[in-house]
């Protein structure tokens, strides 16, 4: 009884702190306090994510300050590994409480297949319509996709400012860029597959030209952003296509050789999709975590510490949806969280796409 009273007192203190930070109104803070009490009785939260530990820890540390009784277990893995592991463990009767992935299509497939439970709160209501699907899948970030290049080795005049510029660069300087261009391997990277299929949907004619140009320069494909960033920084590769600007920005702060371009014709914007598992063992802790990530406080951490770009429009700064809108305006193409993402996950369509990609792009 004394332990329960202590947990409840802590939850009320957390609610008061949250209210003072501008997260919720006093009436809503009491509701959060009740949720916090239930979550702290659970005492644990298991998260599967693809966000690097260093970036995720900025959020986790602040969450633990607010809720010290909740032990957070965060497992970082690739997008494909997360999907396969969650499926496998769910079939065995256990799973993470929350999954958090930039492979938006795989997340929506899991939700569409019945693996998520709904959640509705004052924080989920702050999301744009395209970033909330059925109150089950939620966008948490607003991350632009662009070109990343080596500033030491590519002259400023050659740096492409649009997709057409990029294709022209490869077509007019094919020998210079042969073996020096990198992008995701769509067969091994879930987010990489999603991005190239989005490219095809946005600009089918341009995408056909892009594939030919990739084939001509013998593009090098990789499964991870980290590998591509390392090879661009070292000069082994000169330029990367469809890289996440959030990761590039983090690297550029430490490495002045890294340059980033957000294409002026269109810039795809992805969002790390989070959902609460239907069979979560700690559902209250999962709801509390989701609300925290979507809160203004959580979004400020995402923008100012984690360099992942905040999705909430009431958060200001360079690494926010508002900041990008000022910079790129209508060129932004946020990828909507809905069943349209499932189009190329159809087995026949996926195989046809990869067959066509490999016949055009893959190094012979």
N, C-alpha and C positions, 0 to 999 in steps of 0.2 A: 504493500500500500504506500509506504514511504517512497519507494522507487517510482511508482506511478505518479505520485504527487510531484516528485522532482521533475519527471519528464514533462508533465503538464505545465509546470512553472516555466520550464525552458522553452516550451512551444509558445507560451504567451509572450515571453521576452523576445523570442525571434519575430513574432508577429508585430510587436511594437517597433522593433528595429526595421523591419521591412517597410512598415508604414512611414517611418521617419525618412527612409531612403527614397520614398516616392514610388514604391512598387505598387501598392494598393491603397484604396481609401480605408479609413478606420473600420467601416462595416465589413469590407471585404477582408481586411486583415484578421478579423476575428474568425472568419471562415477558414482562412489559411492557417490560423492557429489550431483550429480543430483538426484540419488535415495533417498538420505537423505533428500533433499529439498521436494520431493514429500511425503516422509514418515512423515516428520515433519508437513506438512499440514494436514495429517490425524490425527496426534497428539495422537494416541492410538495404543496399541498392546495387544491382548488378547491371552494368551498361556494356553493350558491345558497340564499338564505334570504329570509324576509319580515320578520325581526327588524330593527329600526332599527339603523343602523350604530353609534350611540352605545352601545346596549345590548349588541350582539354583540361589540363591541370589548373589553368587560370580560373576556370569555372568551378572545378571540383573543390579547390581550396576555399573559395568564397562560400560555396554551398555548405561545406563542413563547418565554417565559422558560424553560419546561421543555425545549422542542425548538427551539432557535434555528436549526438547520439546515433546518427546514421552512418554506418560504415559503407563507403563507396568502393566497389570493385569495378575498375575500368579495364577492359581488354581491347587493345588496339590491333586491328588486322586489316587485310585488304578487303575491298568491296565484295569480291567473289567468295573469299573465305568466310566473311561474315554471313552472307546469304546461305551458303552450304552448311555452315556450323549451326545456324539458327534452325534451319529445316531439320537437320539431323537430331539435334537435342530436343526439339519440340516433339518429334515422333517418339522419342524415348521418355517423354513426360516431364521434361525440364527445359528451361530456356532462360535467357537473360530477361530482366524486367523491362529494359528499354533497348531498342536498336537505333543507331544514329549513323546514317550513311549518305555519302554524296552520290551513290549510285541510285538515283531517284527512281528509275524504272524497276529495279529489283525490290526496292522498298515498297513501291505501289503494288507489285505482284504479290508480295507477302500479305499486305493489307487486303487486297482484293481476294486472296485465297482464304481469308478469315482468321489471320493470325494476330489481329490487333483488337484492342478494346477502345471504345470511345471515351473522350474526355472533353469537357467544355468548361471554360473558365473565363474570367475577366482578361487573362493574358492571351488565350487563344483567339479571343474576339478582336485583338489588336492586329492580327495578321491580314494582309491583303487576301481577297477572295481566292486568287490563284494558288495561294500557299497553304490552304486548309482544305483537305479533302474528307468530307463526311465526318469531321471532328475525330478522325482516326489517324490521319497522316498530316504532319505539320512541318512546314518549311521553317528553318531556324536561322538561316544565313542568306546572304545575297552576294554570291561570289562570281565575279566576271571571269570569262575565259578568253585568253588572248595568245599573243606570240611572246616568247621569251627568247632573248638573244644575248650573245656575248658582245658587250660594248667595246671591248678591246680589239676585236677581230672583224666586226662588221662596220663599215663606214656609215656615218649618220645618213648619208644620201641614199643608201641601199635599204635602210630599215623600212619594211612595209607598213603602211598605215591602214590597209584594208585587205580583205581576202583576195581581191583581184591583184593588188600589188604583190602579195605573197606569191601567187601563181606566176606572175610576170617575172619576179625575181628568180624563181627556180627554172623557168623556161629560157631566160636570157643569160643566166650564169650557171648553166647546168654542170659544167665541169668543176667549177669552184665549190659547188654545194653537194657534189656527189658523195654520198656517205656521211654528209655533215648535217643532215636534217633529222630531227627526231620527233616522234609523236607516240601516243598510246598504242599498244597492241590491242585491237578490239576483240581478239580471241581470248586474251588473258585478263583484260581489265574491264570490269563492269562499267565504270564511269567512262572509260575510253570508248566502249561500244556505244553507250548512250549519246556521247557527244558527236560522234561522226554520223550517227543516224539522225540526230537533230540538224546537223549541217545539211544533210541531204534533203530534209523536209523544208528547211528555210530557203535553200538555194540549190535546186536539183542540177541545173545546168552548170553552175559554178563548181559543184561537188564533183561532177564527172571530169572537169578540167583539172581539179585538184588531184584526183587520183592518178591521172596521167602524169602530172608533174611529179608526184611522189615516186611513181615508177621510174621515171627518167633519172631522178637523183638518187635512186636506191635508198629510200627513207629507212631509217633505223627505228624499229618499234620497241617499246619497253612496257613493262607491266606496271611500273611505279613512277610517280612524279619525282621522288627522290633521286632515282637513277638518272632520269633526264636532266635534272637540275645539276647534278654532279658533272655530267658529261658536257653540258653547255659551259659551266664555269671553268672547266679544265681546257676547253677548246677542242676536245675530241669531236663534239658537235658544235655547230655555230648558232643554230636557231631551232626552237621547238614550237610545234603547232598544237593548239588546243590545250595549253597548260593553264592550270588554275592560278590566277593572278594573286590569290591570297598566299599561296605557298611561295610564289616568286617574290612577293613583297617582303616576306620574312627573310628570305635568303638575301635579297638586295640590300637590306639594312646592314648586313655583315660583309657583303661582297660587292664592291663597287663595279665589278665587271658585268653584273646582271642588269639587263635592260628589259623593260616590259612595255608592250603595246596593246592597247585595247582597240580592236578594229573599228574604224569610223563608219563602215557600211552597216555592219551589225555585230553586236557583242552578245554572245550567249551568256546567260546568267543562270547558274545552278544554285540549288539550295540543299543543304544537308537535311534530309528528311528524318524526322524522329517519330517513332510510335511506341506505344505501351503494349507489351505483349498481352494477348488475351488471357494466357495462363500465368501471368506474372505472379511470383510468390510474394512480392512486395509492392502491390499496386499503389498504395498510398504514397510510398516513397517515390515511386515512378512519376505519379502525378505532380508531386511537389517539385521534383527535378525538372520536369517539362515546363511547369509554370515559371520556375526560376530562370531557365534558359531563355524563355520568351519575355520575361519581365524587362522593364527598362534597364534595371541594374544589370541583369544578365547580358542584355544586348550591348550595353556600354562596355562590358568586359570583352565581349566578342569583337567589338570594333577597335578598342583602344589597347587591349593587351594580347588577345589571341590572333589579331590580324585576319579575321575571317569575314569581315563585312557584315554589319548589322542589317537585318531585314526590316525592322520597325522604322516607320517614317518619322517618328518623333525623336529619333536618335540622330544627332548631327555629327558631321566630320567627314574626312576624306574617305574612310573605309566604311561607308554606310550606303544604303539604298538612296538616301537623299543626296549624298555627295556625288554618287555616280550619275544620278539623274541630272544634276547641274552640269556635269562634265560631258555626258554623252547623249542626253535627251532621248529622242525616239529611236536611237540606234540600239538601245538596250532591248534584249529579247529574253526575258525571264522564262524559263521552262516551267510550264504550268504543271501542278501536281494533280494529275487525273489519269483516267484509264487510257488516254491517248499515248501515254508512255509505254503501254504494253504492246503497241503495234509490232515492233521489231523483236519482241520476246516470243512471239509465235514461232514455233520451232522451224517451220518451213520458211518463213520470211527471214529469220535469223541466218539459216544456212545459205539461203540464196544471196543474202547481202554479203556474208563472209566469203562465199565462193567468188562473187564478182570482185570484191575488194582484193582478195589474194591473187586473182588472175591479172589484175591491173597493177597492184602496188608491190606485192611481195618480191623480194630480191630473188631472181632466178639462179 
